[in-house]
């Protein structure tokens, strides 16, 4: 323990980070190299970093044996800018976990981030073990809603039914029923806005975004430089962006992506919907465009995370149902923000899958 040094990550550490990432159980050589490039992008290209540390590492005799990310973020709170951080991407070398040092290294990294952060911190998309650890340390827990639309129930049937023959018999019938219902819904619900695919975010988006800032809940400040860094320019990006327009004016965008999980049952993700929460026609048009796109891609399901009830109400019209577990969303260092009661009400937040690093580190 006495040889362990906790410090911030530096650019010339990336060769040692590659050595560490080669120990991940799911990594082959190519995967480790790609994840290293993504981690470097996340750590050293963040437009909100302002030269602050973005990762902390644990070093033992010159080897990096664990890391934990801290993503500096500008949040929008009541239409105003507020600095904060997302804590993310904890990893400890399995050899050190086997030695019983996993908990010690994890806590040491978390403490380093908490102590060095001048503002509140958020934690989301993390493991059950990590959630349990932070609950015991007094992190404040909220719950963000997660929603799923099933297009092909094969995966669900396989989990519920033990007999493969029964799954093979029922799945085509249920899939056809879902297809018919979906086609009826998509025809009955009109597209109110012109939908076009865009390749990057620019000043047109920034002008539109500034006009709705005072209407949206707490979330990261999604200016074009931030969204391009996160979804467009990053290595191995697989996101697609649709913009809604009316008479040449931008009315909103939706950011979508394949889940990048198992290929047997491909899944689509609605990463973000950025629109005036009171503009129902734009929200309808963007969700309809997303569903139509993923149907053409023949995914088995579509996943979405939302906390704004105005968006959720429209989402349900397209037969997205709520997942029971939801997504735990945890807060730390809240004493460093004057109006704690604002942060602790999930209804004040606009959480989507675009927050933190949900897809940023997946090649």
Secondary structure, DSSP 8 states (H G I E B T S, - for coil): -TTEEEEE--GGGHHHHHHHHTTSTT--HHHHHHHHHHHHHHHH--TT-TT---EEEEEETTEEEEEEEEEEEEEEETTEEEEEEEEEEEEE-HHHHHTT-HHHHHHHHHHHHHHH-SS-EEEES--HHHHHHHHHTT-EEEEEEEEEEES-THHHHHHH-S-HHHHHHHHHHHHHHHHHHHHHHHHHS---SEEEEESS--HHHHHHHHHHGGGS-BEE---HHHHIIIIISSTT--EEEEEEEETTEEEEEEEEEE--S-STT-EEEEEEEEE-TT-HHHHHHHHHHHHHHHHHTT-SEEEEEE--HHHHHHHHHTT-EE-TT-EEEEEE-GGGSS-HHHHT-GGGB---TTSTTTTTT--
